[in-house]
Amino acid sequence: MNDSLRKAFLEDGAILIKGLLNNEQLARCRAAYDWAVENHGPHATRMFNGTDQQSHVDNANPLAKERLEELVSSLPFGDFFADLWVSKKVWYFAEEVFLKAGGHGSRTLWHQDTSYLPWAGNHWGNAWISFESVPKKNALEIVRGSHRGPRYDGTTFRDPMDPTQPLHGGGALPRLPDVEAERCLNPDAYEILSWATEPGDVVILHPGSLHGGAPVDTDFPDRHTFVFRFFGDDATFHPLPDHSDSGYPKQGVLFSEQLSTLNAGDPFRHATFRQLI
Ligand SMILES: O=C(O)CCC(=O)C(=O)O
């Protein structure tokens, strides 16, 4: 890997890696994805129009944990992230599933994953893998360099009229900017990174980046996306605010028991996750 890629990830918080997965690896990812959609977990949110599924989002499905850990261990991400971050070790955290179908629907609202998960440090990475050829207008979007800015409050994702409705509230974290509204008024309000992708390409983003997913439309009606999350040596435990207006638990909703042993600033590797390298 050349230094310019490491620098781009460090500074921009997102990079595109063309052809990181070959056809055989991609086929195994797709089989696991289809299984995970069929066998969703307790954190899944799904929308149907009659019998047609329109969206599906699932996170760290305990039913899929073992098979996904096996799958991810057989993919090139351990070596890739060790090289990208210059980290001696790499761990796999968990997956997220995104399905948008039927040619219409809404954006994945702008957010940072670090508003929902107790994470800090440079060595974090989401691998965003879509199984279709995704046009740029329907792609994942990232505010360039935003992982180096503030940790904003999250959105509750509950109110389509208020895309920045605070997850925690109480002033503990600054309210999310309304990126979409601001860029409607001024297209240059934010420097946005996004790429058209082909199957096998992977967008790597730091989960502290402000990011959101463009909707599907009639030209590009369905998107099936797997996100795998990873961390390395320089990943620390950074607690969420004590208070939450929306009732979001202080420990987050994922692996809260496992993380309850960690204190602020502890290396994240002290919790037990699948080590890849
Ligand atoms: O694919 C999307 O629409 C959103 C992806 C996302 O939020 C993530 O990768 O964390």
PDBQT file of the ligand as one rigid body, heavy atoms in Angstrom, charges set to zero:
ROOT
HETATM    1  O1  LIG A 301     -25.438   2.369   3.373  1.00  0.00    +0.000 OA
HETATM    2  C1  LIG A 301     -26.031   3.255   3.969  1.00  0.00    +0.000 C 
HETATM    3  O2  LIG A 301     -27.078   3.747   3.543  1.00  0.00    +0.000 OA
HETATM    4  C2  LIG A 301     -25.489   3.794   5.272  1.00  0.00    +0.000 C 
HETATM    5  C3  LIG A 301     -24.196   3.178   5.707  1.00  0.00    +0.000 C 
HETATM    6  C4  LIG A 301     -23.798   3.517   7.096  1.00  0.00    +0.000 C 
HETATM    7  O3  LIG A 301     -24.451   4.267   7.802  1.00  0.00    +0.000 OA
HETATM    8  C5  LIG A 301     -22.548   2.944   7.626  1.00  0.00    +0.000 C 
HETATM    9  O4  LIG A 301     -21.770   2.351   6.867  1.00  0.00    +0.000 OA
HETATM   10  O5  LIG A 301     -22.311   3.083   8.845  1.00  0.00    +0.000 OA
ENDROOT
TORSDOF 0
